[in-house]
Amino acid sequence: MTSEGTFRVLIVDLTARRGEVVRFGNRLESGGGSGLAAALYESYGLPEEAADHPQQPLIFAIGPLTGYFPLMSKVVCGFKSPYHDQYTESHAGGRLALAIRFAGYDAILLRGKAATPSCAVIGSRGLQVDDVHYLWGINSLMTGKLLRRIYPQHSGCRSILRIGPAGENGVTYACINVDTFRHFGRMGAGCVMGAKNVKAIAVHGDGDISLPGAKAYAQLFQEVHEKLTDTEMMRKYYDLGTAANLTVLNERSSLPWRNMQQTADPGVDGISGERFGDELLMRQTACAGCPVGCIHLGMLRERFADAHQFEYRQVSYDYEPIFAAGSMLGITVAGDVLSLLEEVERVGLDVMSTGVALAWATEALENGLVTEEQTRTPLAFGQVDGYRAAIRHLARAENDFYRLLGRGTLAAAREYGGEEFACVLGQEMAGYATGEVYFTAQSLGFRHSHLDTGGYTYDQLNQKQDVDEAIRFLVDDERGRCLLTSMVSCLFARGVYSSELLSSALASIGQEALAADVDGLAERVQRARWRLRFKTGFDPSTYDVPRRLRKITTWKGALDEAYLDKLRESYAREITALGKPG
Amino acid sequence: MKILRAARMERCIGCYSCSLACARLLHDRLSWNTAGIRIRSAGGLTAGFEARLCLACDPAPCAEACPTGAMVQRKAGGVLFRRARCIRCGLCAEACPVDAIYLDVERNPYVCIHCGRCVPFCPHDCLEMRPAEEKAAGVAFPSEDAGGGHDV
């Protein structure tokens, strides 16, 4: 049982190609996951230095319940984002959480810069930082295949992280691909890896942990497992998956279409969850330690010759990627969406930011703000070939236009014009045009993620306008999620893992002191994260909601700008208070 | 008596619930390796998953290879494991033709004892307990009835 009071952290010095195992921090103070990542950045980070400073840490943290209970299957990546040069987090699943657990660490921290493109190979009884210069420039999917051949041992109990060309070329929203189908997607963790010359990280979960006489633990495990598999509660995640949201949000006039020129379109039938499920879904897969199986794999089948000769690939899809590579770009054919998703996967970009950036570029080209010479390919809503080419240009930062677009849609809009239709809420918007509370939540949220809080749900469930109640919801909901991401739970399990259940789970594995203080932990982590965000330069007054988003109409009617501004003012006050030092 | 079969691995989502259950319930360990059933992806996650577990051989090559009688032939096929007799030589794992025996760092062997405690943890019914007589009589497994596929 993990009863020690400190965390076991592997610090990898990429420059020296060596590592050090340290006992770090205080479990009661930080918990793990989000709390541990923040504490590590507090100690090892350089808040005043730029995100690409070689000594900035790239942190991967798991939590006290990782591997011990179902859906405790996520990893928190903490880093200074190259997108906005402030502290942030990104979360991913795959096998990484269990691989880190069984490698024997609570966190892995990379710092320094490797002299040549490298792969860090980490296990319970090994550490190497190997030169893999021959993999530089190779796409994420092929890199994964080659790494499996280069490191054939530990198949099945390891996790492989890698970046594509986007991360190598400094695109500030490059992702880290985790085990082919999962990602540290948003805010540019892949760009940080690239800046450190780290092409890949392989974590071997080759150790194990003793659980002597843990009958109460086994009993509670069984109860939680049954809750998560025997009830209808999780059905939406494994049935059609999150893609079911396409139809729902379209019906509520809350689905962004064609760079948010519309919030609904009959073309949704071609890219709905039902369409994907009935015609393209091959199978589901899961993160290690999760019996739900929410990862949906669609079949991309493409004819490559006049004769009946085809190639096929499996491409993972979800609501957010379909919004970004589908409705936002006016694509109404499900196979075309998969084709774009695969291209994004290969080059290693964050799919949401890519879709929104290209939607802006399409409109900028239509309006004559940029030329086809700059975009190097015709961009038009609904035309998949142009977007496929543009994704490659963007990842390779091929000219000044794409280099700037790779720094964010707003960076490009400030140079070329069209800020009013750059759909950016702190970062490129997620697929929820649900109204004032969501726009407040994403534009000022800690990660600028739709998962920071349930703002989009609040919009859908509440018709009345009550600033105080809405802001209280955002603050409290974020705090609850801080607890989950400190354990580290998948947020899909938030309906099951109440703070009471989390407390029981902690007690069952011998973490009684932490179990007695879960509410205190949630508050400490929430404050610690905001403190870091402010310390690294956050100023809420510099984050606005673009005119295009202010003028939308949802099923509730026209967006109320006055209400939106009151919400943003109030939320800015609250998070500023949370971020006060001390 | 029954034996464990991973009869429908085409449905496997790679959640490792079976391995984790075996390690937790039989071996008092948190692990995806120190278990009688282990899940592997063949050629990356796009290729799907396979289960490494005992085929319930009779006679069992691991029992024949064991020099101290720690691996004892089980009537229904497979083996019983007597930990006190094991000298951690690893010959059982070497003898297993399908890599079903895992050796931990101290070379303790982990092999399926066909108890079936992993079965209820599989969310997609990939696993089942089958009467041992069916194996002896060559009765087809469900996935074979349905037209082929993995059946170990």
Interface residues (C-beta under 8 A of the other chain):
Chain A: G67 Y68 P70 L98 R101 F102 R125 G144 K145 R148 S155 G156 C157 D179 T180 F181 G205 D206 G207 D208 I209 S210 L211 P212 G213 A214 A218 F221 H225 T229 R283 Q284 T285 A286 C287 A288 G289 C290 P291 V292 G293 I295 L297 R313 Q314
Chain B: I13 G14 C15 Y16 S17 L20 A23 R24 L25 D28 R29 L30 S31 W32 N33 T34 R38 I39 R40 S41 G43 G44 L45 T46 G48 D104 V105 F121 C122 P123 H124
